Amino acid sequence: MMTVKVEKEDVKDAPANMWFTAFSDGVPELGAYIPANARRTDPSLSVFWCGDTSHSLFRDAIERTESLFLRSSGYVLGTLFAYGPTKKVIGPIIRLADLTDQSSSDPGLGKCFTSSNPLSRFSAYRAEFYGAGEQVVLWANVVETDTGELEEGGDNIGICTSPALFDGSARTLVVDTILKTRQGTRSATKPLGREIVGELLGEIAEEVQSVSPGLKR
């Protein structure tokens, strides 16, 4: 059975930010967040979960996102930030890929994760992608993977996009990334089937739509 718990952030005399937790048979599997007054085309809907993360899996998510934009808009502008264990931050590292002018295109951000690149040894990352007026943000902690349960703040990977893109081409990206990072190394990351993940995300989308009037189609 799929259910979603909705919580409003207590802000006096102001629209409330919204938090969502999606449960499968009573177990919290996915979380989501959307700020007050979000619009349908804003990059404002975040989905997060407990995952078995790694540098290679985050690179795979980056490459899937780049492919999504190249298919839909023909180009993608990517920006990467890398975070070290001592709060060291590297970035922004910017790459532009354009199918109409491949001679001037940069290598994708995934190339930053080759074994010879020092960036591949950081502990957390944030990657932002822009194309045709849309935006997707990926983030992950790839070192501290045993972070506890979802409701204990144990999420260590997430994707942020607009509600409009989430209802369209980005949904498959989110599903694939969840499936790839739920490998069952601990109870909070047990594998989930594609159908279950799809239903959980569908339940979240319905709840987001019902509580956020600004997202009406």
C-alpha positions as CSV (number, residue, x, y, z in Angstrom):
1,M,0.0,0.0,0.0
2,M,1.3,3.4,-1.0
3,T,0.7,6.5,1.2
4,V,2.2,10.0,1.5
5,K,2.5,12.0,4.6
6,V,2.4,15.8,4.1
7,E,3.9,18.2,6.6
8,K,3.8,22.0,6.5
9,E,6.6,24.1,7.8
10,D,5.3,26.4,10.5
11,V,5.7,29.9,9.2
12,K,3.5,32.5,10.9
13,D,1.4,34.6,8.5
14,A,3.1,33.2,5.5
15,P,2.6,30.4,2.9
16,A,4.0,27.2,4.2
17,N,6.8,25.2,2.7
18,M,5.8,21.6,2.2
19,W,7.5,18.3,3.0
20,F,6.3,14.9,1.8
21,T,7.2,11.3,2.8
22,A,6.2,8.4,0.6
23,F,5.6,5.1,2.3
24,S,5.4,1.6,0.8
25,D,3.6,-0.8,3.2
26,G,4.4,1.5,6.1
27,V,8.1,2.0,5.4
28,P,9.3,5.5,4.4
29,E,11.1,5.2,1.1
30,L,11.2,8.6,-0.6
31,G,11.1,12.2,0.6
32,A,10.2,15.4,-1.2
33,Y,10.1,19.1,-0.6
34,I,8.6,22.1,-2.4
35,P,8.8,25.7,-1.2
36,A,5.9,28.1,-0.7
37,N,4.6,29.9,-3.8
38,A,6.5,27.6,-6.2
39,R,5.4,27.8,-9.8
40,R,5.0,24.9,-12.2
41,T,8.1,25.9,-14.2
42,D,10.3,26.7,-11.2
43,P,13.2,24.2,-10.4
44,S,11.6,23.8,-7.0
45,L,10.6,20.2,-6.4
46,S,13.2,18.1,-4.7
47,V,13.0,14.3,-4.3
48,F,15.5,12.6,-2.0
49,W,16.2,9.2,-0.5
50,C,18.7,6.9,1.2
51,G,20.9,5.4,-1.4
52,D,24.0,3.2,-1.9
53,T,25.9,6.0,-3.5
54,S,29.4,6.0,-5.1
55,H,31.5,8.2,-7.4
56,S,30.6,5.9,-10.3
57,L,26.9,5.9,-9.7
58,F,26.9,9.7,-9.4
59,R,28.8,9.9,-12.7
60,D,26.2,7.7,-14.3
61,A,23.4,10.0,-13.0
62,I,25.2,13.0,-14.5
63,E,25.5,11.3,-17.9
64,R,21.8,10.3,-17.9
65,T,20.9,13.9,-17.2
66,E,23.2,15.3,-19.9
67,S,21.5,12.8,-22.3
68,L,18.1,13.9,-21.2
69,F,18.8,17.5,-22.1
70,L,20.6,16.7,-25.4
71,R,17.6,14.7,-26.5
72,S,15.1,17.3,-25.5
73,S,16.8,20.6,-26.4
74,G,20.0,19.8,-28.3
75,Y,22.3,21.4,-25.8
76,V,23.1,21.3,-22.1
77,L,25.0,23.6,-19.8
78,G,26.4,21.7,-16.8
79,T,28.0,23.1,-13.6
80,L,29.7,20.9,-11.0
81,F,30.7,21.7,-7.4
82,A,32.8,19.2,-5.4
83,Y,32.9,19.2,-1.6
84,G,35.8,17.8,0.5
85,P,35.7,16.4,4.1
86,T,37.3,19.6,5.4
87,K,34.6,21.9,3.9
88,K,36.9,22.5,0.9
89,V,34.8,23.5,-2.2
90,I,35.9,23.2,-5.8
91,G,33.7,24.9,-8.5
92,P,31.9,25.9,-10.4
93,I,33.3,23.7,-13.2
94,I,31.3,24.5,-16.3
95,R,30.8,22.4,-19.4
96,L,28.7,23.1,-22.5
97,A,27.6,20.4,-24.9
98,D,25.8,21.4,-28.1
99,L,24.7,18.9,-30.8
100,T,24.5,21.7,-33.4
101,D,28.2,22.7,-32.9
102,Q,30.0,19.6,-31.6
103,S,33.4,21.0,-32.6
104,S,33.2,23.6,-29.8
105,S,31.4,21.4,-27.2
106,D,33.2,20.5,-24.0
107,P,33.6,17.0,-22.6
108,G,30.7,16.1,-20.3
109,L,30.9,16.6,-16.5
110,G,31.1,12.8,-16.2
111,K,34.7,13.1,-17.5
112,C,35.6,14.7,-14.1
113,F,35.1,11.3,-12.5
114,T,37.9,9.5,-14.3
115,S,40.4,7.9,-11.9
116,S,43.1,10.3,-13.0
117,N,41.1,13.4,-12.2
118,P,41.5,14.8,-8.6
119,L,37.9,15.8,-8.6
120,S,36.9,12.1,-8.5
121,R,38.2,11.8,-4.9
122,F,35.9,14.3,-3.2
123,S,33.2,13.2,-0.8
124,A,30.1,15.1,-2.0
125,Y,28.9,16.8,-5.2
126,R,26.2,19.1,-6.7
127,A,25.7,19.2,-10.4
128,E,23.3,21.7,-12.1
129,F,22.1,21.3,-15.7
130,Y,20.3,23.9,-17.8
131,G,18.7,23.6,-21.2
132,A,15.7,25.2,-23.1
133,G,14.5,27.0,-20.0
134,E,14.6,23.9,-17.8
135,Q,16.9,23.0,-14.9
136,V,17.8,19.8,-13.1
137,V,20.0,19.6,-10.0
138,L,21.7,16.4,-8.7
139,W,23.4,16.1,-5.3
140,A,24.9,13.2,-3.4
141,N,27.1,12.4,-0.5
142,V,29.2,9.5,-2.0
143,V,31.3,8.7,1.1
144,E,29.0,8.7,4.2
145,T,26.6,6.2,2.9
146,D,25.5,4.6,6.2
147,T,23.5,7.7,7.3
148,G,20.4,6.1,9.0
149,E,16.8,5.9,8.0
150,L,15.0,8.4,5.8
151,E,12.9,9.9,8.6
152,E,16.1,10.4,10.7
153,G,17.6,12.7,8.1
154,G,19.4,9.8,6.5
155,D,18.9,10.9,2.9
156,N,22.2,11.2,1.0
157,I,21.1,11.7,-2.6
158,G,18.5,13.7,-4.4
159,I,17.2,15.4,-7.6
160,C,15.6,18.8,-7.9
161,T,13.6,19.8,-11.0
162,S,10.5,21.8,-11.9
163,P,7.1,20.2,-11.3
164,A,6.4,20.4,-15.0
165,L,9.6,18.5,-16.0
166,F,8.9,16.1,-13.1
167,D,5.6,15.3,-14.7
168,G,7.3,14.7,-18.1
169,S,10.8,13.7,-19.2
170,A,12.5,14.0,-15.8
171,R,10.4,11.3,-14.2
172,T,12.3,8.5,-15.9
173,L,15.6,10.1,-14.8
174,V,14.4,10.1,-11.2
175,V,13.1,6.5,-11.4
176,D,16.4,5.2,-13.0
177,T,18.6,7.0,-10.5
178,I,16.6,5.6,-7.5
179,L,16.7,2.1,-8.9
180,K,20.5,2.3,-9.6
181,T,21.2,3.5,-6.0
182,R,18.9,1.1,-4.1
183,Q,21.2,-1.9,-3.9
184,G,20.3,-3.2,-0.5
185,T,23.5,-2.9,1.5
186,R,21.3,-1.9,4.5
187,S,17.6,-1.8,5.4
188,A,17.1,1.8,4.3
189,T,18.4,1.1,0.8
190,K,16.6,-2.2,0.0
191,P,15.9,-2.6,-3.7
192,L,12.7,-1.3,-5.1
193,G,11.0,-2.4,-8.3
194,R,10.4,0.0,-11.1
195,E,6.6,-0.2,-10.7
196,I,6.8,0.6,-6.9
197,V,9.1,3.6,-7.5
198,G,6.8,4.8,-10.2
199,E,3.8,4.5,-8.0
200,L,5.6,6.3,-5.1
201,L,6.6,9.2,-7.3
202,G,3.0,9.3,-8.7
203,E,1.6,9.6,-5.2
204,I,4.0,12.4,-4.4
205,A,3.1,14.3,-7.6
206,E,-0.6,14.0,-6.8
207,E,-0.1,15.4,-3.3
208,V,2.1,18.2,-4.5
209,Q,-0.5,19.2,-7.0
210,S,-3.3,19.1,-4.4
211,V,-1.5,21.3,-1.8
212,S,0.2,23.8,-4.1
213,P,-2.4,25.9,-6.1
214,G,0.4,27.6,-8.1
215,L,1.2,24.3,-9.8
216,K,-2.1,23.9,-11.5
217,R,-1.8,23.0,-15.2
